């Protein structure tokens, strides 16, 4: 079985070849938990395996063909 490429290689909108670059991002669940704490709530922690799955790898790329800036987050299923 052939593994998935290390990063996205095509525009998500038009399918053109696209060289994505790694991009640091804060996972959405972290942002939402911080917002809840700022509002006086105390959200329960997520299980570690769920956090790892949602963390993902982030990439950004600008397509010269369709002129769209894409920000993709790759999530890998546990093996």
N, CA, C and O atoms as CSV, one atom per row, in Angstrom:
chain,resi,resn,atom,element,x,y,z
A,1,UNK,N,N,0.836,-1.169,0.000
A,1,UNK,CA,C,0.000,0.000,0.000
A,1,UNK,C,C,0.890,1.245,0.000
A,1,UNK,O,O,1.861,1.314,0.753
A,2,UNK,N,N,0.568,2.205,-0.825
A,2,UNK,CA,C,1.340,3.430,-0.931
A,2,UNK,C,C,0.832,4.409,0.114
A,2,UNK,O,O,-0.376,4.602,0.254
A,3,UNK,N,N,1.758,5.033,0.854
A,3,UNK,CA,C,1.375,5.992,1.887
A,3,UNK,C,C,0.977,7.326,1.282
A,3,UNK,O,O,1.269,7.605,0.119
A,4,UNK,N,N,0.316,8.135,2.070
A,4,UNK,CA,C,-0.094,9.465,1.635
A,4,UNK,C,C,1.137,10.345,1.485
A,4,UNK,O,O,2.123,10.147,2.195
A,5,UNK,N,N,1.101,11.319,0.567
A,5,UNK,CA,C,2.237,12.228,0.429
A,5,UNK,C,C,2.435,13.006,1.724
A,5,UNK,O,O,1.493,13.167,2.499
A,6,UNK,N,N,3.661,13.494,1.967
A,6,UNK,CA,C,3.938,14.187,3.224
A,6,UNK,C,C,3.163,15.504,3.376
A,6,UNK,O,O,2.976,15.975,4.497
A,7,UNK,N,N,2.718,16.092,2.288
A,7,UNK,CA,C,1.937,17.327,2.344
A,7,UNK,C,C,1.050,17.405,1.114
A,7,UNK,O,O,1.299,16.711,0.128
A,8,UNK,N,N,0.004,18.254,1.156
A,8,UNK,CA,C,-0.874,18.378,-0.017
A,8,UNK,C,C,-0.081,18.823,-1.244
A,8,UNK,O,O,0.922,19.525,-1.123
A,9,UNK,N,N,-0.535,18.411,-2.416
A,9,UNK,CA,C,0.202,18.727,-3.642
A,9,UNK,C,C,-0.656,19.380,-4.714
A,9,UNK,O,O,-0.145,19.745,-5.773
A,10,UNK,N,N,-1.966,19.534,-4.454
A,10,UNK,CA,C,-2.860,20.094,-5.464
A,10,UNK,C,C,-3.783,21.124,-4.845
A,10,UNK,O,O,-4.122,21.034,-3.665
A,11,UNK,N,N,-4.192,22.106,-5.642
A,11,UNK,CA,C,-5.134,23.125,-5.200
A,11,UNK,C,C,-6.463,22.450,-4.858
A,11,UNK,O,O,-6.980,21.649,-5.637
A,12,UNK,N,N,-7.005,22.779,-3.697
A,12,UNK,CA,C,-8.271,22.180,-3.275
A,12,UNK,C,C,-9.449,22.688,-4.101
A,12,UNK,O,O,-10.525,22.089,-4.067
A,13,UNK,N,N,-9.267,23.777,-4.838
A,13,UNK,CA,C,-10.367,24.396,-5.585
A,13,UNK,C,C,-10.367,24.022,-7.059
A,13,UNK,O,O,-11.420,23.716,-7.618
A,14,UNK,N,N,-9.195,24.042,-7.700
A,14,UNK,CA,C,-9.171,23.777,-9.144
A,14,UNK,C,C,-8.370,22.534,-9.518
A,14,UNK,O,O,-8.429,22.095,-10.667
A,15,UNK,N,N,-7.624,21.958,-8.581
A,15,UNK,CA,C,-6.870,20.733,-8.849
A,15,UNK,C,C,-5.499,20.933,-9.452
A,15,UNK,O,O,-4.813,19.952,-9.741
A,16,UNK,N,N,-5.072,22.178,-9.654
A,16,UNK,CA,C,-3.746,22.439,-10.211
A,16,UNK,C,C,-2.654,22.008,-9.236
A,16,UNK,O,O,-2.850,22.016,-8.021
A,17,UNK,N,N,-1.510,21.637,-9.784
A,17,UNK,CA,C,-0.360,21.329,-8.935
A,17,UNK,C,C,-0.006,22.573,-8.135
A,17,UNK,O,O,0.016,23.679,-8.675
A,18,UNK,N,N,0.268,22.393,-6.859
A,18,UNK,CA,C,0.517,23.537,-5.979
A,18,UNK,C,C,1.519,23.139,-4.914
A,18,UNK,O,O,1.366,22.106,-4.262
A,19,UNK,N,N,2.542,23.955,-4.738
A,19,UNK,CA,C,3.553,23.689,-3.714
A,19,UNK,C,C,3.119,24.345,-2.407
A,19,UNK,O,O,3.287,25.550,-2.222
A,20,UNK,N,N,2.566,23.550,-1.511
A,20,UNK,CA,C,2.160,24.059,-0.203
A,20,UNK,C,C,3.376,24.177,0.706
A,20,UNK,O,O,4.350,23.441,0.551
A,21,UNK,N,N,3.313,25.102,1.647
A,21,UNK,CA,C,4.354,25.257,2.659
A,21,UNK,C,C,3.749,24.972,4.021
A,21,UNK,O,O,2.563,25.213,4.242
A,22,UNK,N,N,4.564,24.458,4.937
A,22,UNK,CA,C,4.074,24.242,6.290
A,22,UNK,C,C,3.728,25.588,6.916
A,22,UNK,O,O,4.377,26.599,6.644
A,23,UNK,N,N,2.707,25.586,7.750
A,23,UNK,CA,C,2.234,26.822,8.360
A,23,UNK,C,C,1.818,26.511,9.797
A,23,UNK,O,O,1.039,25.589,10.034
A,24,UNK,N,N,2.336,27.278,10.749
A,24,UNK,CA,C,1.970,27.053,12.150
A,24,UNK,C,C,0.559,27.567,12.388
A,24,UNK,O,O,0.199,28.644,11.913
A,25,UNK,N,N,-0.223,26.817,13.104
A,25,UNK,CA,C,-1.561,27.258,13.474
A,25,UNK,C,C,-1.889,26.749,14.873
A,25,UNK,O,O,-1.309,25.772,15.347
A,26,UNK,N,N,-2.812,27.418,15.514
A,26,UNK,CA,C,-3.292,26.954,16.808
A,26,UNK,C,C,-4.561,26.157,16.549
A,26,UNK,O,O,-5.495,26.666,15.929
A,27,UNK,N,N,-4.606,24.919,17.013
A,27,UNK,CA,C,-5.799,24.103,16.775
A,27,UNK,C,C,-7.064,24.786,17.291
A,27,UNK,O,O,-7.042,25.448,18.329
A,28,UNK,N,N,-8.140,24.624,16.575
A,28,UNK,CA,C,-9.408,25.279,16.912
A,28,UNK,C,C,-9.897,24.921,18.311
A,28,UNK,O,O,-10.456,25.772,19.003
A,29,UNK,N,N,-9.693,23.668,18.741
A,29,UNK,CA,C,-10.165,23.292,20.073
A,29,UNK,C,C,-9.426,24.061,21.170
A,29,UNK,O,O,-9.990,24.306,22.236
A,30,UNK,N,N,-8.179,24.441,20.923
A,30,UNK,CA,C,-7.414,25.242,21.882
A,30,UNK,C,C,-8.000,26.652,21.946
A,30,UNK,O,O,-8.208,27.200,23.029
A,31,UNK,N,N,-8.261,27.225,20.783
A,31,UNK,CA,C,-8.847,28.569,20.716
A,31,UNK,C,C,-10.208,28.608,21.405
A,31,UNK,O,O,-10.487,29.528,22.174
A,32,UNK,N,N,-11.048,27.626,21.135
A,32,UNK,CA,C,-12.382,27.584,21.738
A,32,UNK,C,C,-12.310,27.425,23.255
A,32,UNK,O,O,-13.092,28.040,23.980
A,33,UNK,N,N,-11.375,26.600,23.740
A,33,UNK,CA,C,-11.216,26.416,25.185
A,33,UNK,C,C,-10.766,27.720,25.842
A,33,UNK,O,O,-11.247,28.065,26.922
A,34,UNK,N,N,-9.839,28.453,25.196
A,34,UNK,CA,C,-9.387,29.733,25.747
A,34,UNK,C,C,-10.519,30.751,25.783
A,34,UNK,O,O,-10.643,31.506,26.747
A,35,UNK,N,N,-11.338,30.778,24.747
A,35,UNK,CA,C,-12.477,31.691,24.721
A,35,UNK,C,C,-13.470,31.349,25.822
A,35,UNK,O,O,-14.022,32.245,26.461
A,36,UNK,N,N,-13.702,30.063,26.048
A,36,UNK,CA,C,-14.622,29.636,27.105
A,36,UNK,C,C,-14.086,30.052,28.476
A,36,UNK,O,O,-14.846,30.531,29.317
A,37,UNK,N,N,-12.787,29.872,28.705
A,37,UNK,CA,C,-12.189,30.264,29.982
A,37,UNK,C,C,-12.284,31.772,30.188
A,37,UNK,O,O,-12.537,32.240,31.298
A,38,UNK,N,N,-12.078,32.529,29.111
A,38,UNK,CA,C,-12.185,33.991,29.203
A,38,UNK,C,C,-13.610,34.405,29.559
A,38,UNK,O,O,-13.814,35.460,30.160
A,39,UNK,N,N,-14.590,33.592,29.197
A,39,UNK,CA,C,-15.991,33.863,29.512
A,39,UNK,C,C,-16.412,33.286,30.852
A,39,UNK,O,O,-17.595,33.320,31.190
A,40,UNK,N,N,-15.463,32.754,31.626
A,40,UNK,CA,C,-15.765,32.237,32.950
A,40,UNK,C,C,-16.145,30.774,32.992
A,40,UNK,O,O,-16.501,30.269,34.057
A,41,UNK,N,N,-16.082,30.081,31.882
A,41,UNK,CA,C,-16.409,28.650,31.860
A,41,UNK,C,C,-15.138,27.820,31.988
A,41,UNK,O,O,-14.041,28.308,31.718
A,42,UNK,N,N,-15.285,26.602,32.389
A,42,UNK,CA,C,-14.156,25.691,32.507
A,42,UNK,C,C,-14.462,24.428,31.703
A,42,UNK,O,O,-15.016,23.471,32.245
A,43,UNK,N,N,-14.107,24.415,30.410
A,43,UNK,CA,C,-14.429,23.252,29.576
A,43,UNK,C,C,-13.642,22.021,30.021
A,43,UNK,O,O,-12.492,22.139,30.444
A,44,UNK,N,N,-14.251,20.848,29.929
A,44,UNK,CA,C,-13.527,19.624,30.298
A,44,UNK,C,C,-12.411,19.354,29.286
A,44,UNK,O,O,-12.546,19.696,28.111
A,45,UNK,N,N,-11.331,18.752,29.728
A,45,UNK,CA,C,-10.248,18.442,28.784
A,45,UNK,C,C,-10.669,17.339,27.821
A,45,UNK,O,O,-11.453,16.455,28.163
A,46,UNK,N,N,-10.132,17.414,26.618
A,46,UNK,CA,C,-10.369,16.353,25.640
A,46,UNK,C,C,-9.423,15.197,25.929
A,46,UNK,O,O,-8.332,15.414,26.455
A,47,UNK,N,N,-9.816,13.982,25.599
A,47,UNK,CA,C,-8.874,12.863,25.732
A,47,UNK,C,C,-7.636,13.123,24.860
A,47,UNK,O,O,-7.733,13.716,23.786
A,48,UNK,N,N,-6.491,12.674,25.335
A,48,UNK,CA,C,-5.224,12.922,24.642
A,48,UNK,C,C,-5.258,12.449,23.188
A,48,UNK,O,O,-4.751,13.142,22.306
A,49,UNK,N,N,-5.847,11.282,22.927
A,49,UNK,CA,C,-5.895,10.747,21.560
A,49,UNK,C,C,-6.737,11.637,20.654
A,49,UNK,O,O,-6.438,11.764,19.466
A,50,UNK,N,N,-7.780,12.253,21.192
A,50,UNK,CA,C,-8.623,13.155,20.411
A,50,UNK,C,C,-7.853,14.442,20.106
A,50,UNK,O,O,-7.886,14.935,18.979
A,51,UNK,N,N,-7.164,14.982,21.108
A,51,UNK,CA,C,-6.352,16.190,20.883
A,51,UNK,C,C,-5.312,15.962,19.796
A,51,UNK,O,O,-5.126,16.809,18.923
A,52,UNK,N,N,-4.632,14.815,19.848
A,52,UNK,CA,C,-3.599,14.524,18.853
A,52,UNK,C,C,-4.192,14.431,17.449
A,52,UNK,O,O,-3.597,14.916,16.486
A,53,UNK,N,N,-5.360,13.811,17.335
A,53,UNK,CA,C,-6.023,13.684,16.046
A,53,UNK,C,C,-6.431,15.054,15.510
A,53,UNK,O,O,-6.269,15.323,14.320
A,54,UNK,N,N,-6.957,15.918,16.372
A,54,UNK,CA,C,-7.427,17.232,15.938
A,54,UNK,C,C,-6.300,18.244,15.700
A,54,UNK,O,O,-6.490,19.233,14.991
A,55,UNK,N,N,-5.140,17.998,16.288
A,55,UNK,CA,C,-4.032,18.944,16.151
A,55,UNK,C,C,-3.630,19.105,14.682
A,55,UNK,O,O,-3.540,20.231,14.191
A,56,UNK,N,N,-3.397,18.038,14.003
A,56,UNK,CA,C,-3.121,18.075,12.564
A,56,UNK,C,C,-1.865,18.817,12.156
A,56,UNK,O,O,-1.175,19.422,12.977
A,57,UNK,N,N,-1.592,18.755,10.877
A,57,UNK,CA,C,-0.457,19.456,10.268
A,57,UNK,C,C,-1.045,20.517,9.358
A,57,UNK,O,O,-1.962,20.230,8.587
A,58,UNK,N,N,-0.538,21.730,9.432
A,58,UNK,CA,C,-1.121,22.849,8.710
A,58,UNK,C,C,-0.238,23.261,7.532
A,58,UNK,O,O,0.986,23.320,7.642
A,59,UNK,N,N,-0.894,23.546,6.396
A,59,UNK,CA,C,-0.192,23.969,5.183
A,59,UNK,C,C,-0.927,25.149,4.562
A,59,UNK,O,O,-2.139,25.297,4.715
A,60,UNK,N,N,-0.167,25.985,3.859
A,60,UNK,CA,C,-0.756,27.118,3.145
A,60,UNK,C,C,-0.144,27.164,1.746
A,60,UNK,O,O,1.031,26.848,1.557
A,61,UNK,N,N,-0.961,27.563,0.772
A,61,UNK,CA,C,-0.481,27.673,-0.600
A,61,UNK,C,C,-1.344,28.634,-1.388
A,61,UNK,O,O,-2.554,28.715,-1.176
A,62,UNK,N,N,-0.717,29.365,-2.301
A,62,UNK,CA,C,-1.430,30.312,-3.159
A,62,UNK,C,C,-1.429,29.766,-4.581
A,62,UNK,O,O,-0.369,29.555,-5.170
A,63,UNK,N,N,-2.619,29.539,-5.132
A,63,UNK,CA,C,-2.748,28.987,-6.474
A,63,UNK,C,C,-2.722,30.121,-7.495
A,63,UNK,O,O,-3.538,31.041,-7.431
A,64,UNK,N,N,-1.799,30.053,-8.418
A,64,UNK,CA,C,-1.700,31.097,-9.444
A,64,UNK,C,C,-2.768,30.919,-10.528
A,64,UNK,O,O,-3.065,31.862,-11.261
A,65,UNK,N,N,-3.338,29.735,-10.633
A,65,UNK,CA,C,-4.347,29.487,-11.664
A,65,UNK,C,C,-5.715,30.048,-11.259
A,65,UNK,O,O,-6.317,30.816,-12.009
A,66,UNK,N,N,-6.204,29.669,-10.081
A,66,UNK,CA,C,-7.540,30.133,-9.684
A,66,UNK,C,C,-7.470,31.302,-8.693
A,66,UNK,O,O,-8.501,31.838,-8.285
A,67,UNK,N,N,-6.262,31.688,-8.314
A,67,UNK,CA,C,-6.018,32.847,-7.446
A,67,UNK,C,C,-6.669,32.714,-6.076
A,67,UNK,O,O,-7.241,33.671,-5.553
A,68,UNK,N,N,-6.578,31.530,-5.506
A,68,UNK,CA,C,-7.133,31.268,-4.178
A,68,UNK,C,C,-5.987,30.920,-3.230
A,68,UNK,O,O,-5.079,30.166,-3.580
A,69,UNK,N,N,-6.048,31.478,-2.036
A,69,UNK,CA,C,-5.109,31.137,-0.977
A,69,UNK,C,C,-5.761,30.048,-0.138
A,69,UNK,O,O,-6.821,30.270,0.446
A,70,UNK,N,N,-5.149,28.890,-0.072
A,70,UNK,CA,C,-5.720,27.754,0.653
A,70,UNK,C,C,-4.927,27.471,1.915
A,70,UNK,O,O,-3.696,27.458,1.905
A,71,UNK,N,N,-5.647,27.245,2.992
A,71,UNK,CA,C,-5.057,26.835,4.258
A,71,UNK,C,C,-5.653,25.479,4.583
A,71,UNK,O,O,-6.850,25.364,4.847
A,72,UNK,N,N,-4.821,24.462,4.564
A,72,UNK,CA,C,-5.285,23.097,4.783
A,72,UNK,C,C,-4.685,22.525,6.054
A,72,UNK,O,O,-3.535,22.795,6.398
A,73,UNK,N,N,-5.483,21.736,6.736
A,73,UNK,CA,C,-5.006,21.037,7.920
A,73,UNK,C,C,-5.178,19.551,7.667
A,73,UNK,O,O,-6.290,19.079,7.429
A,74,UNK,N,N,-4.080,18.817,7.718
A,74,UNK,CA,C,-4.111,17.380,7.491
A,74,UNK,C,C,-4.219,16.641,8.803
A,74,UNK,O,O,-3.435,16.878,9.722
A,75,UNK,N,N,-5.180,15.754,8.893
A,75,UNK,CA,C,-5.364,14.930,10.091
A,75,UNK,C,C,-5.080,13.487,9.704
A,75,UNK,O,O,-5.581,12.991,8.694
A,76,UNK,N,N,-4.285,12.831,10.505
A,76,UNK,CA,C,-3.954,11.440,10.231
A,76,UNK,C,C,-4.682,10.544,11.223
A,76,UNK,O,O,-4.654,10.769,12.433
A,77,UNK,N,N,-5.325,9.538,10.685
A,77,UNK,CA,C,-6.032,8.575,11.530
A,77,UNK,C,C,-5.011,7.731,12.276
A,77,UNK,O,O,-3.956,7.410,11.730
A,78,UNK,N,N,-5.311,7.372,13.511
A,78,UNK,CA,C,-4.383,6.508,14.250
A,78,UNK,C,C,-4.258,5.153,13.575
A,78,UNK,O,O,-5.223,4.638,13.009
A,79,UNK,N,N,-3.079,4.589,13.638
A,79,UNK,CA,C,-2.815,3.303,12.993
A,79,UNK,C,C,-3.049,2.182,13.968
A,79,UNK,O,O,-2.879,1.014,13.618
